[in-house]
Amino acid sequence: MRRAFALGEGAPEVWVGDPLVSGDRASVEWWGVIAMNGEPHTFAGTAWIRFDEQGLVIEEHDYWHAAPGRIEPWPGWGAGSVA
């Protein structure tokens, strides 16, 4: 996530959802808007993380999507609940 937002100019706007945790694994949704060449771009994705016994990350995968323009999360996004 930090690498994607580092592509932008200035400070990004970032939202991070409540993590969903099960045993040694967690998933976290993230969303952000950055400016590139003066134009807004939106990135949204999910990080899938696995931890060791000390709580350190030992495996991490991200899946994300980018779109031109400014798109903010919808109401209730990232609440950590499953319907």
PDB file with SEQRES, HELIX, SHEET and CRYST1 records, atoms N, CA, C and O in Angstrom:
SEQRES   1 A   83  MET ARG ARG ALA PHE ALA LEU GLY GLU GLY ALA PRO GLU          
SEQRES   2 A   83  VAL TRP VAL GLY ASP PRO LEU VAL SER GLY ASP ARG ALA          
SEQRES   3 A   83  SER VAL GLU TRP TRP GLY VAL ILE ALA MET ASN GLY GLU          
SEQRES   4 A   83  PRO HIS THR PHE ALA GLY THR ALA TRP ILE ARG PHE ASP          
SEQRES   5 A   83  GLU GLN GLY LEU VAL ILE GLU GLU HIS ASP TYR TRP HIS          
SEQRES   6 A   83  ALA ALA PRO GLY ARG ILE GLU PRO TRP PRO GLY TRP GLY          
SEQRES   7 A   83  ALA GLY SER VAL ALA                                          
HELIX    1 AA1 ARG A    2  ALA A    6  1                                   5    
SHEET    1 AA1 3 GLU A   9  VAL A  16  0                                        
SHEET    2 AA1 3 ARG A  25  MET A  36 -1                                        
SHEET    3 AA1 3 LEU A  20  SER A  22 -1                                        
SHEET    1 AA2 3 ARG A  25  MET A  36  0                                        
SHEET    2 AA2 3 GLU A  39  PHE A  51 -1                                        
SHEET    3 AA2 3 VAL A  57  PRO A  68 -1                                        
CRYST1    1.000    1.000    1.000  90.00  90.00  90.00 P 1           1          
ATOM      1  N   MET A   1       0.824  -1.180   0.000  1.00  0.00           N  
ATOM      2  CA  MET A   1       0.000   0.000   0.000  1.00  0.00           C  
ATOM      3  C   MET A   1       0.872   1.249   0.000  1.00  0.00           C  
ATOM      4  O   MET A   1       0.614   2.189  -0.752  1.00  0.00           O  
ATOM      5  N   ARG A   2       1.897   1.261   0.835  1.00  0.00           N  
ATOM      6  CA  ARG A   2       2.762   2.446   0.895  1.00  0.00           C  
ATOM      7  C   ARG A   2       3.446   2.714  -0.432  1.00  0.00           C  
ATOM      8  O   ARG A   2       3.616   3.871  -0.817  1.00  0.00           O  
ATOM      9  N   ARG A   3       3.846   1.651  -1.146  1.00  0.00           N  
ATOM     10  CA  ARG A   3       4.498   1.848  -2.448  1.00  0.00           C  
ATOM     11  C   ARG A   3       3.547   2.500  -3.441  1.00  0.00           C  
ATOM     12  O   ARG A   3       3.938   3.392  -4.193  1.00  0.00           O  
ATOM     13  N   ALA A   4       2.288   2.047  -3.440  1.00  0.00           N  
ATOM     14  CA  ALA A   4       1.312   2.628  -4.372  1.00  0.00           C  
ATOM     15  C   ALA A   4       1.084   4.098  -4.064  1.00  0.00           C  
ATOM     16  O   ALA A   4       1.036   4.923  -4.975  1.00  0.00           O  
ATOM     17  N   PHE A   5       0.941   4.432  -2.785  1.00  0.00           N  
ATOM     18  CA  PHE A   5       0.669   5.818  -2.422  1.00  0.00           C  
ATOM     19  C   PHE A   5       1.898   6.706  -2.588  1.00  0.00           C  
ATOM     20  O   PHE A   5       1.760   7.920  -2.735  1.00  0.00           O  
ATOM     21  N   ALA A   6       3.093   6.127  -2.568  1.00  0.00           N  
ATOM     22  CA  ALA A   6       4.313   6.903  -2.770  1.00  0.00           C  
ATOM     23  C   ALA A   6       4.428   7.405  -4.212  1.00  0.00           C  
ATOM     24  O   ALA A   6       5.228   8.299  -4.490  1.00  0.00           O  
ATOM     25  N   LEU A   7       3.650   6.848  -5.118  1.00  0.00           N  
ATOM     26  CA  LEU A   7       3.662   7.305  -6.515  1.00  0.00           C  
ATOM     27  C   LEU A   7       3.074   8.697  -6.657  1.00  0.00           C  
ATOM     28  O   LEU A   7       3.348   9.393  -7.635  1.00  0.00           O  
ATOM     29  N   GLY A   8       2.276   9.100  -5.696  1.00  0.00           N  
ATOM     30  CA  GLY A   8       1.541  10.346  -5.802  1.00  0.00           C  
ATOM     31  C   GLY A   8       2.321  11.563  -5.376  1.00  0.00           C  
ATOM     32  O   GLY A   8       3.441  11.485  -4.872  1.00  0.00           O  
ATOM     33  N   GLU A   9       1.681  12.691  -5.599  1.00  0.00           N  
ATOM     34  CA  GLU A   9       2.235  13.989  -5.221  1.00  0.00           C  
ATOM     35  C   GLU A   9       1.536  14.442  -3.946  1.00  0.00           C  
ATOM     36  O   GLU A   9       0.315  14.329  -3.836  1.00  0.00           O  
ATOM     37  N   GLY A  10       2.286  14.946  -2.995  1.00  0.00           N  
ATOM     38  CA  GLY A  10       1.685  15.413  -1.752  1.00  0.00           C  
ATOM     39  C   GLY A  10       1.220  14.256  -0.885  1.00  0.00           C  
ATOM     40  O   GLY A  10       1.610  13.107  -1.093  1.00  0.00           O  
ATOM     41  N   ALA A  11       0.386  14.576   0.085  1.00  0.00           N  
ATOM     42  CA  ALA A  11      -0.099  13.562   1.026  1.00  0.00           C  
ATOM     43  C   ALA A  11      -1.339  12.855   0.463  1.00  0.00           C  
ATOM     44  O   ALA A  11      -2.267  13.518  -0.001  1.00  0.00           O  
ATOM     45  N   PRO A  12      -1.363  11.526   0.499  1.00  0.00           N  
ATOM     46  CA  PRO A  12      -2.553  10.814   0.041  1.00  0.00           C  
ATOM     47  C   PRO A  12      -3.662  10.867   1.088  1.00  0.00           C  
ATOM     48  O   PRO A  12      -3.398  11.082   2.271  1.00  0.00           O  
ATOM     49  N   GLU A  13      -4.906  10.671   0.647  1.00  0.00           N  
ATOM     50  CA  GLU A  13      -6.018  10.442   1.565  1.00  0.00           C  
ATOM     51  C   GLU A  13      -6.155   8.934   1.666  1.00  0.00           C  
ATOM     52  O   GLU A  13      -6.262   8.252   0.647  1.00  0.00           O  
ATOM     53  N   VAL A  14      -6.153   8.400   2.893  1.00  0.00           N  
ATOM     54  CA  VAL A  14      -6.140   6.951   3.080  1.00  0.00           C  
ATOM     55  C   VAL A  14      -7.223   6.541   4.069  1.00  0.00           C  
ATOM     56  O   VAL A  14      -7.412   7.182   5.103  1.00  0.00           O  
ATOM     57  N   TRP A  15      -7.923   5.473   3.742  1.00  0.00           N  
ATOM     58  CA  TRP A  15      -8.891   4.834   4.633  1.00  0.00           C  
ATOM     59  C   TRP A  15      -8.441   3.394   4.823  1.00  0.00           C  
ATOM     60  O   TRP A  15      -7.997   2.748   3.875  1.00  0.00           O  
ATOM     61  N   VAL A  16      -8.555   2.892   6.048  1.00  0.00           N  
ATOM     62  CA  VAL A  16      -8.210   1.499   6.345  1.00  0.00           C  
ATOM     63  C   VAL A  16      -9.384   0.896   7.100  1.00  0.00           C  
ATOM     64  O   VAL A  16      -9.822   1.434   8.117  1.00  0.00           O  
ATOM     65  N   GLY A  17      -9.895  -0.236   6.592  1.00  0.00           N  
ATOM     66  CA  GLY A  17     -11.030  -0.893   7.219  1.00  0.00           C  
ATOM     67  C   GLY A  17     -10.629  -1.671   8.462  1.00  0.00           C  
ATOM     68  O   GLY A  17      -9.446  -1.889   8.719  1.00  0.00           O  
ATOM     69  N   ASP A  18     -11.629  -2.086   9.226  1.00  0.00           N  
ATOM     70  CA  ASP A  18     -11.391  -2.936  10.385  1.00  0.00           C  
ATOM     71  C   ASP A  18     -10.871  -4.286   9.898  1.00  0.00           C  
ATOM     72  O   ASP A  18     -11.419  -4.846   8.948  1.00  0.00           O  
ATOM     73  N   PRO A  19      -9.827  -4.818  10.529  1.00  0.00           N  
ATOM     74  CA  PRO A  19      -9.303  -6.119  10.088  1.00  0.00           C  
ATOM     75  C   PRO A  19     -10.266  -7.250  10.441  1.00  0.00           C  
ATOM     76  O   PRO A  19     -10.965  -7.202  11.454  1.00  0.00           O  
ATOM     77  N   LEU A  20     -10.285  -8.258   9.590  1.00  0.00           N  
ATOM     78  CA  LEU A  20     -10.975  -9.507   9.884  1.00  0.00           C  
ATOM     79  C   LEU A  20      -9.895 -10.498  10.285  1.00  0.00           C  
ATOM     80  O   LEU A  20      -8.966 -10.741   9.514  1.00  0.00           O  
ATOM     81  N   VAL A  21     -10.000 -11.076  11.482  1.00  0.00           N  
ATOM     82  CA  VAL A  21      -8.940 -11.920  12.040  1.00  0.00           C  
ATOM     83  C   VAL A  21      -9.472 -13.311  12.305  1.00  0.00           C  
ATOM     84  O   VAL A  21     -10.576 -13.482  12.821  1.00  0.00           O  
ATOM     85  N   SER A  22      -8.665 -14.314  11.943  1.00  0.00           N  
ATOM     86  CA  SER A  22      -8.979 -15.706  12.238  1.00  0.00           C  
ATOM     87  C   SER A  22      -7.668 -16.434  12.502  1.00  0.00           C  
ATOM     88  O   SER A  22      -6.875 -16.648  11.586  1.00  0.00           O  
ATOM     89  N   GLY A  23      -7.443 -16.815  13.766  1.00  0.00           N  
ATOM     90  CA  GLY A  23      -6.209 -17.508  14.120  1.00  0.00           C  
ATOM     91  C   GLY A  23      -4.999 -16.650  13.839  1.00  0.00           C  
ATOM     92  O   GLY A  23      -4.887 -15.535  14.348  1.00  0.00           O  
ATOM     93  N   ASP A  24      -4.077 -17.175  13.016  1.00  0.00           N  
ATOM     94  CA  ASP A  24      -2.845 -16.446  12.699  1.00  0.00           C  
ATOM     95  C   ASP A  24      -2.944 -15.630  11.416  1.00  0.00           C  
ATOM     96  O   ASP A  24      -1.928 -15.187  10.882  1.00  0.00           O  
ATOM     97  N   ARG A  25      -4.165 -15.427  10.919  1.00  0.00           N  
ATOM     98  CA  ARG A  25      -4.367 -14.709   9.650  1.00  0.00           C  
ATOM     99  C   ARG A  25      -5.298 -13.517   9.829  1.00  0.00           C  
ATOM    100  O   ARG A  25      -6.161 -13.494  10.707  1.00  0.00           O  
ATOM    101  N   ALA A  26      -5.091 -12.532   8.966  1.00  0.00           N  
ATOM    102  CA  ALA A  26      -5.966 -11.358   8.965  1.00  0.00           C  
ATOM    103  C   ALA A  26      -6.076 -10.831   7.543  1.00  0.00           C  
ATOM    104  O   ALA A  26      -5.175 -11.019   6.725  1.00  0.00           O  
ATOM    105  N   SER A  27      -7.183 -10.176   7.261  1.00  0.00           N  
ATOM    106  CA  SER A  27      -7.326  -9.436   6.002  1.00  0.00           C  
ATOM    107  C   SER A  27      -7.751  -8.019   6.355  1.00  0.00           C  
ATOM    108  O   SER A  27      -8.537  -7.791   7.275  1.00  0.00           O  
ATOM    109  N   VAL A  28      -7.208  -7.078   5.597  1.00  0.00           N  
ATOM    110  CA  VAL A  28      -7.488  -5.668   5.854  1.00  0.00           C  
ATOM    111  C   VAL A  28      -7.742  -4.980   4.513  1.00  0.00           C  
ATOM    112  O   VAL A  28      -6.909  -5.027   3.608  1.00  0.00           O  
ATOM    113  N   GLU A  29      -8.908  -4.341   4.402  1.00  0.00           N  
ATOM    114  CA  GLU A  29      -9.206  -3.547   3.214  1.00  0.00           C  
ATOM    115  C   GLU A  29      -8.595  -2.160   3.366  1.00  0.00           C  
ATOM    116  O   GLU A  29      -8.554  -1.611   4.467  1.00  0.00           O  
ATOM    117  N   TRP A  30      -8.124  -1.600   2.265  1.00  0.00           N  
ATOM    118  CA  TRP A  30      -7.589  -0.240   2.290  1.00  0.00           C  
ATOM    119  C   TRP A  30      -8.060   0.490   1.040  1.00  0.00           C  
ATOM    120  O   TRP A  30      -8.414  -0.129   0.037  1.00  0.00           O  
ATOM    121  N   TRP A  31      -8.057   1.805   1.119  1.00  0.00           N  
ATOM    122  CA  TRP A  31      -8.573   2.655   0.045  1.00  0.00           C  
ATOM    123  C   TRP A  31      -7.797   3.958   0.103  1.00  0.00           C  
ATOM    124  O   TRP A  31      -7.502   4.446   1.193  1.00  0.00           O  
ATOM    125  N   GLY A  32      -7.467   4.521  -1.021  1.00  0.00           N  
ATOM    126  CA  GLY A  32      -6.771   5.791  -1.005  1.00  0.00           C  
ATOM    127  C   GLY A  32      -6.925   6.563  -2.299  1.00  0.00           C  
ATOM    128  O   GLY A  32      -7.196   5.999  -3.359  1.00  0.00           O  
ATOM    129  N   VAL A  33      -6.745   7.866  -2.183  1.00  0.00           N  
ATOM    130  CA  VAL A  33      -6.770   8.750  -3.349  1.00  0.00           C  
ATOM    131  C   VAL A  33      -5.464   9.526  -3.344  1.00  0.00           C  
ATOM    132  O   VAL A  33      -5.098  10.146  -2.346  1.00  0.00           O  
ATOM    133  N   ILE A  34      -4.767   9.485  -4.470  1.00  0.00           N  
ATOM    134  CA  ILE A  34      -3.521  10.231  -4.617  1.00  0.00           C  
ATOM    135  C   ILE A  34      -3.620  11.120  -5.860  1.00  0.00           C  
ATOM    136  O   ILE A  34      -4.459  10.895  -6.733  1.00  0.00           O  
ATOM    137  N   ALA A  35      -2.761  12.120  -5.925  1.00  0.00           N  
ATOM    138  CA  ALA A  35      -2.662  12.964  -7.118  1.00  0.00           C  
ATOM    139  C   ALA A  35      -1.444  12.511  -7.915  1.00  0.00           C  
ATOM    140  O   ALA A  35      -0.350  12.365  -7.370  1.00  0.00           O  
ATOM    141  N   MET A  36      -1.646  12.293  -9.199  1.00  0.00           N  
ATOM    142  CA  MET A  36      -0.556  11.963 -10.119  1.00  0.00           C  
ATOM    143  C   MET A  36      -0.666  12.906 -11.302  1.00  0.00           C  
ATOM    144  O   MET A  36      -1.696  12.958 -11.974  1.00  0.00           O  
ATOM    145  N   ASN A  37       0.395  13.647 -11.550  1.00  0.00           N  
ATOM    146  CA  ASN A  37       0.380  14.664 -12.611  1.00  0.00           C  
ATOM    147  C   ASN A  37      -0.791  15.629 -12.421  1.00  0.00           C  
ATOM    148  O   ASN A  37      -1.407  16.073 -13.390  1.00  0.00           O  
ATOM    149  N   GLY A  38      -1.088  15.944 -11.160  1.00  0.00           N  
ATOM    150  CA  GLY A  38      -2.136  16.900 -10.848  1.00  0.00           C  
ATOM    151  C   GLY A  38      -3.549  16.347 -10.907  1.00  0.00           C  
ATOM    152  O   GLY A  38      -4.499  17.082 -10.640  1.00  0.00           O  
ATOM    153  N   GLU A  39      -3.718  15.079 -11.245  1.00  0.00           N  
ATOM    154  CA  GLU A  39      -5.048  14.472 -11.368  1.00  0.00           C  
ATOM    155  C   GLU A  39      -5.249  13.416 -10.281  1.00  0.00           C  
ATOM    156  O   GLU A  39      -4.312  12.683  -9.966  1.00  0.00           O  
ATOM    157  N   PRO A  40      -6.458  13.319  -9.696  1.00  0.00           N  
ATOM    158  CA  PRO A  40      -6.700  12.309  -8.674  1.00  0.00           C  
ATOM    159  C   PRO A  40      -6.793  10.908  -9.265  1.00  0.00           C  
ATOM    160  O   PRO A  40      -7.311  10.721 -10.366  1.00  0.00           O  
ATOM    161  N   HIS A  41      -6.287   9.930  -8.523  1.00  0.00           N  
ATOM    162  CA  HIS A  41      -6.379   8.514  -8.870  1.00  0.00           C  
ATOM    163  C   HIS A  41      -6.734   7.751  -7.602  1.00  0.00           C  
ATOM    164  O   HIS A  41      -6.216   8.044  -6.525  1.00  0.00           O  
ATOM    165  N   THR A  42      -7.618   6.772  -7.738  1.00  0.00           N  
ATOM    166  CA  THR A  42      -8.089   5.994  -6.601  1.00  0.00           C  
ATOM    167  C   THR A  42      -7.489   4.599  -6.648  1.00  0.00           C  
ATOM    168  O   THR A  42      -7.435   3.971  -7.705  1.00  0.00           O  
ATOM    169  N   PHE A  43      -7.037   4.118  -5.492  1.00  0.00           N  
ATOM    170  CA  PHE A  43      -6.553   2.751  -5.315  1.00  0.00           C  
ATOM    171  C   PHE A  43      -7.373   2.124  -4.198  1.00  0.00           C  
ATOM    172  O   PHE A  43      -7.597   2.759  -3.167  1.00  0.00           O  
ATOM    173  N   ALA A  44      -7.822   0.890  -4.386  1.00  0.00           N  
ATOM    174  CA  ALA A  44      -8.540   0.160  -3.337  1.00  0.00           C  
ATOM    175  C   ALA A  44      -8.081  -1.285  -3.388  1.00  0.00           C  
ATOM    176  O   ALA A  44      -7.888  -1.843  -4.468  1.00  0.00           O  
ATOM    177  N   GLY A  45      -7.906  -1.894  -2.219  1.00  0.00           N  
ATOM    178  CA  GLY A  45      -7.436  -3.269  -2.212  1.00  0.00           C  
ATOM    179  C   GLY A  45      -7.600  -3.927  -0.857  1.00  0.00           C  
ATOM    180  O   GLY A  45      -8.168  -3.364   0.079  1.00  0.00           O  
ATOM    181  N   THR A  46      -7.077  -5.144  -0.791  1.00  0.00           N  
ATOM    182  CA  THR A  46      -7.095  -5.930   0.436  1.00  0.00           C  
ATOM    183  C   THR A  46      -5.727  -6.552   0.639  1.00  0.00           C  
ATOM    184  O   THR A  46      -5.128  -7.080  -0.298  1.00  0.00           O  
ATOM    185  N   ALA A  47      -5.233  -6.488   1.871  1.00  0.00           N  
ATOM    186  CA  ALA A  47      -3.991  -7.155   2.263  1.00  0.00           C  
ATOM    187  C   ALA A  47      -4.365  -8.420   3.028  1.00  0.00           C  
ATOM    188  O   ALA A  47      -5.178  -8.380   3.952  1.00  0.00           O  
ATOM    189  N   TRP A  48      -3.768  -9.539   2.640  1.00  0.00           N  
ATOM    190  CA  TRP A  48      -3.944 -10.835   3.313  1.00  0.00           C  
ATOM    191  C   TRP A  48      -2.643 -11.123   4.046  1.00  0.00           C  
ATOM    192  O   TRP A  48      -1.583 -11.198   3.425  1.00  0.00           O  
ATOM    193  N   ILE A  49      -2.718 -11.284   5.365  1.00  0.00           N  
ATOM    194  CA  ILE A  49      -1.511 -11.337   6.193  1.00  0.00           C  
ATOM    195  C   ILE A  49      -1.546 -12.571   7.090  1.00  0.00           C  
ATOM    196  O   ILE A  49      -2.599 -12.952   7.602  1.00  0.00           O  
ATOM    197  N   ARG A  50      -0.364 -13.197   7.274  1.00  0.00           N  
ATOM    198  CA  ARG A  50      -0.211 -14.309   8.215  1.00  0.00           C  
ATOM    199  C   ARG A  50       0.898 -13.953   9.190  1.00  0.00           C  
ATOM    200  O   ARG A  50       1.921 -13.396   8.790  1.00  0.00           O  
ATOM    201  N   PHE A  51       0.704 -14.270  10.476  1.00  0.00           N  
ATOM    202  CA  PHE A  51       1.635 -13.892  11.532  1.00  0.00           C  
ATOM    203  C   PHE A  51       2.271 -15.124  12.178  1.00  0.00           C  
ATOM    204  O   PHE A  51       1.691 -16.210  12.171  1.00  0.00           O  
ATOM    205  N   ASP A  52       3.478 -14.937  12.738  1.00  0.00           N  
ATOM    206  CA  ASP A  52       4.104 -16.008  13.509  1.00  0.00           C  
ATOM    207  C   ASP A  52       3.678 -15.910  14.971  1.00  0.00           C  
ATOM    208  O   ASP A  52       2.846 -15.074  15.324  1.00  0.00           O  
ATOM    209  N   GLU A  53       4.250 -16.766  15.821  1.00  0.00           N  
ATOM    210  CA  GLU A  53       3.873 -16.806  17.235  1.00  0.00           C  
ATOM    211  C   GLU A  53       4.186 -15.505  17.966  1.00  0.00           C  
ATOM    212  O   GLU A  53       3.547 -15.204  18.974  1.00  0.00           O  
ATOM    213  N   GLN A  54       5.155 -14.725  17.482  1.00  0.00           N  
ATOM    214  CA  GLN A  54       5.505 -13.447  18.110  1.00  0.00           C  
ATOM    215  C   GLN A  54       4.681 -12.277  17.566  1.00  0.00           C  
ATOM    216  O   GLN A  54       4.861 -11.136  17.994  1.00  0.00           O  
ATOM    217  N   GLY A  55       3.789 -12.559  16.634  1.00  0.00           N  
ATOM    218  CA  GLY A  55       2.965 -11.503  16.055  1.00  0.00           C  
ATOM    219  C   GLY A  55       3.604 -10.784  14.883  1.00  0.00           C  
ATOM    220  O   GLY A  55       3.088  -9.761  14.435  1.00  0.00           O  
ATOM    221  N   LEU A  56       4.727 -11.304  14.372  1.00  0.00           N  
ATOM    222  CA  LEU A  56       5.396 -10.689  13.224  1.00  0.00           C  
ATOM    223  C   LEU A  56       4.832 -11.249  11.921  1.00  0.00           C  
ATOM    224  O   LEU A  56       4.471 -12.424  11.845  1.00  0.00           O  
ATOM    225  N   VAL A  57       4.759 -10.406  10.906  1.00  0.00           N  
ATOM    226  CA  VAL A  57       4.248 -10.827   9.604  1.00  0.00           C  
ATOM    227  C   VAL A  57       5.247 -11.785   8.953  1.00  0.00           C  
ATOM    228  O   VAL A  57       6.430 -11.470   8.819  1.00  0.00           O  
ATOM    229  N   ILE A  58       4.750 -12.964   8.549  1.00  0.00           N  
ATOM    230  CA  ILE A  58       5.609 -13.920   7.847  1.00  0.00           C  
ATOM    231  C   ILE A  58       5.150 -14.162   6.408  1.00  0.00           C  
ATOM    232  O   ILE A  58       5.874 -14.760   5.612  1.00  0.00           O  
ATOM    233  N   GLU A  59       3.952 -13.696   6.081  1.00  0.00           N  
ATOM    234  CA  GLU A  59       3.446 -13.820   4.718  1.00  0.00           C  
ATOM    235  C   GLU A  59       2.444 -12.701   4.484  1.00  0.00           C  
ATOM    236  O   GLU A  59       1.629 -12.397   5.355  1.00  0.00           O  
ATOM    237  N   GLU A  60       2.506 -12.085   3.297  1.00  0.00           N  
ATOM    238  CA  GLU A  60       1.604 -10.975   2.998  1.00  0.00           C  
ATOM    239  C   GLU A  60       1.370 -10.912   1.495  1.00  0.00           C  
ATOM    240  O   GLU A  60       2.310 -10.975   0.702  1.00  0.00           O  
ATOM    241  N   HIS A  61       0.116 -10.789   1.121  1.00  0.00           N  
ATOM    242  CA  HIS A  61      -0.267 -10.656  -0.287  1.00  0.00           C  
ATOM    243  C   HIS A  61      -1.278  -9.528  -0.389  1.00  0.00           C  
ATOM    244  O   HIS A  61      -2.146  -9.386   0.472  1.00  0.00           O  
ATOM    245  N   ASP A  62      -1.168  -8.729  -1.438  1.00  0.00           N  
ATOM    246  CA  ASP A  62      -2.114  -7.646  -1.677  1.00  0.00           C  
ATOM    247  C   ASP A  62      -2.760  -7.840  -3.031  1.00  0.00           C  
ATOM    248  O   ASP A  62      -2.117  -8.245  -4.000  1.00  0.00           O  
ATOM    249  N   TYR A  63      -4.049  -7.542  -3.076  1.00  0.00           N  
ATOM    250  CA  TYR A  63      -4.786  -7.489  -4.325  1.00  0.00           C  
ATOM    251  C   TYR A  63      -5.422  -6.117  -4.365  1.00  0.00           C  
ATOM    252  O   TYR A  63      -6.064  -5.705  -3.399  1.00  0.00           O  
ATOM    253  N   TRP A  64      -5.254  -5.393  -5.480  1.00  0.00           N  
ATOM    254  CA  TRP A  64      -5.760  -4.035  -5.527  1.00  0.00           C  
ATOM    255  C   TRP A  64      -6.182  -3.666  -6.937  1.00  0.00           C  
ATOM    256  O   TRP A  64      -5.865  -4.344  -7.914  1.00  0.00           O  
ATOM    257  N   HIS A  65      -6.908  -2.564  -6.998  1.00  0.00           N  
ATOM    258  CA  HIS A  65      -7.405  -2.036  -8.262  1.00  0.00           C  
ATOM    259  C   HIS A  65      -7.186  -0.527  -8.267  1.00  0.00           C  
ATOM    260  O   HIS A  65      -7.296   0.123  -7.227  1.00  0.00           O  
ATOM    261  N   ALA A  66      -6.882   0.018  -9.412  1.00  0.00           N  
ATOM    262  CA  ALA A  66      -6.695   1.461  -9.551  1.00  0.00           C  
ATOM    263  C   ALA A  66      -7.680   1.985 -10.595  1.00  0.00           C  
ATOM    264  O   ALA A  66      -8.010   1.302 -11.565  1.00  0.00           O  
ATOM    265  N   ALA A  67      -8.139   3.215 -10.368  1.00  0.00           N  
ATOM    266  CA  ALA A  67      -9.049   3.849 -11.314  1.00  0.00           C  
ATOM    267  C   ALA A  67      -8.757   5.341 -11.351  1.00  0.00           C  
ATOM    268  O   ALA A  67      -8.422   5.930 -10.324  1.00  0.00           O  
ATOM    269  N   PRO A  68      -8.880   5.959 -12.524  1.00  0.00           N  
ATOM    270  CA  PRO A  68      -8.694   7.409 -12.586  1.00  0.00           C  
ATOM    271  C   PRO A  68      -9.838   8.114 -11.872  1.00  0.00           C  
ATOM    272  O   PRO A  68     -10.958   7.606 -11.820  1.00  0.00           O  
ATOM    273  N   GLY A  69      -9.550   9.271 -11.331  1.00  0.00           N  
ATOM    274  CA  GLY A  69     -10.571  10.066 -10.665  1.00  0.00           C  
ATOM    275  C   GLY A  69     -10.608   9.826  -9.167  1.00  0.00           C  
ATOM    276  O   GLY A  69      -9.894   8.979  -8.631  1.00  0.00           O  
ATOM    277  N   ARG A  70     -11.455  10.591  -8.516  1.00  0.00           N  
ATOM    278  CA  ARG A  70     -11.606  10.502  -7.066  1.00  0.00           C  
ATOM    279  C   ARG A  70     -12.871   9.707  -6.755  1.00  0.00           C  
ATOM    280  O   ARG A  70     -13.978  10.138  -7.075  1.00  0.00           O  
ATOM    281  N   ILE A  71     -12.700   8.560  -6.140  1.00  0.00           N  
ATOM    282  CA  ILE A  71     -13.816   7.712  -5.728  1.00  0.00           C  
ATOM    283  C   ILE A  71     -13.612   7.424  -4.243  1.00  0.00           C  
ATOM    284  O   ILE A  71     -12.613   6.814  -3.862  1.00  0.00           O  
ATOM    285  N   GLU A  72     -14.549   7.856  -3.408  1.00  0.00           N  
ATOM    286  CA  GLU A  72     -14.435   7.623  -1.972  1.00  0.00           C  
ATOM    287  C   GLU A  72     -15.170   6.352  -1.590  1.00  0.00           C  
ATOM    288  O   GLU A  72     -16.071   5.922  -2.310  1.00  0.00           O  
ATOM    289  N   PRO A  73     -14.800   5.737  -0.460  1.00  0.00           N  
ATOM    290  CA  PRO A  73     -15.527   4.547  -0.002  1.00  0.00           C  
ATOM    291  C   PRO A  73     -16.995   4.862   0.257  1.00  0.00           C  
ATOM    292  O   PRO A  73     -17.343   5.983   0.626  1.00  0.00           O  
ATOM    293  N   TRP A  74     -17.838   3.880   0.065  1.00  0.00           N  
ATOM    294  CA  TRP A  74     -19.278   4.035   0.292  1.00  0.00           C  
ATOM    295  C   TRP A  74     -19.581   3.964   1.781  1.00  0.00           C  
ATOM    296  O   TRP A  74     -18.761   3.451   2.543  1.00  0.00           O  
ATOM    297  N   PRO A  75     -20.735   4.464   2.221  1.00  0.00           N  
ATOM    298  CA  PRO A  75     -21.099   4.413   3.635  1.00  0.00           C  
ATOM    299  C   PRO A  75     -21.078   2.971   4.150  1.00  0.00           C  
ATOM    300  O   PRO A  75     -21.612   2.071   3.501  1.00  0.00           O  
ATOM    301  N   GLY A  76     -20.471   2.757   5.300  1.00  0.00           N  
ATOM    302  CA  GLY A  76     -20.385   1.433   5.899  1.00  0.00           C  
ATOM    303  C   GLY A  76     -19.208   0.605   5.431  1.00  0.00           C  
ATOM    304  O   GLY A  76     -18.971  -0.491   5.940  1.00  0.00           O  
ATOM    305  N   TRP A  77     -18.460   1.128   4.452  1.00  0.00           N  
ATOM    306  CA  TRP A  77     -17.293   0.401   3.968  1.00  0.00           C  
ATOM    307  C   TRP A  77     -16.299   0.165   5.100  1.00  0.00           C  
ATOM    308  O   TRP A  77     -16.135   1.016   5.975  1.00  0.00           O  
ATOM    309  N   GLY A  78     -15.642  -0.979   5.083  1.00  0.00           N  
ATOM    310  CA  GLY A  78     -14.554  -1.254   6.012  1.00  0.00           C  
ATOM    311  C   GLY A  78     -14.984  -1.514   7.431  1.00  0.00           C  
ATOM    312  O   GLY A  78     -14.166  -1.414   8.345  1.00  0.00           O  
ATOM    313  N   ALA A  79     -16.253  -1.847   7.651  1.00  0.00           N  
ATOM    314  CA  ALA A  79     -16.755  -2.023   9.016  1.00  0.00           C  
ATOM    315  C   ALA A  79     -16.339  -3.342   9.637  1.00  0.00           C  
ATOM    316  O   ALA A  79     -16.550  -3.546  10.832  1.00  0.00           O  
ATOM    317  N   GLY A  80     -15.752  -4.247   8.856  1.00  0.00           N  
ATOM    318  CA  GLY A  80     -15.267  -5.510   9.416  1.00  0.00           C  
ATOM    319  C   GLY A  80     -16.343  -6.557   9.599  1.00  0.00           C  
ATOM    320  O   GLY A  80     -16.082  -7.594  10.210  1.00  0.00           O  
ATOM    321  N   SER A  81     -17.532  -6.330   9.098  1.00  0.00           N  
ATOM    322  CA  SER A  81     -18.584  -7.333   9.234  1.00  0.00           C  
ATOM    323  C   SER A  81     -18.786  -8.058   7.928  1.00  0.00           C  
ATOM    324  O   SER A  81     -18.516  -7.518   6.855  1.00  0.00           O  
ATOM    325  N   VAL A  82     -19.259  -9.274   8.022  1.00  0.00           N  
ATOM    326  CA  VAL A  82     -19.541 -10.077   6.841  1.00  0.00           C  
ATOM    327  C   VAL A  82     -21.050 -10.294   6.777  1.00  0.00           C  
ATOM    328  O   VAL A  82     -21.665 -10.721   7.754  1.00  0.00           O  
ATOM    329  N   ALA A  83     -21.638  -9.998   5.623  1.00  0.00           N  
ATOM    330  CA  ALA A  83     -23.090 -10.136   5.475  1.00  0.00           C  
ATOM    331  C   ALA A  83     -23.487 -11.581   5.275  1.00  0.00           C  
ATOM    332  O   ALA A  83     -24.673 -11.881   5.133  1.00  0.00           O  
TER     333      ALA A  83                                                      
END                                                                             
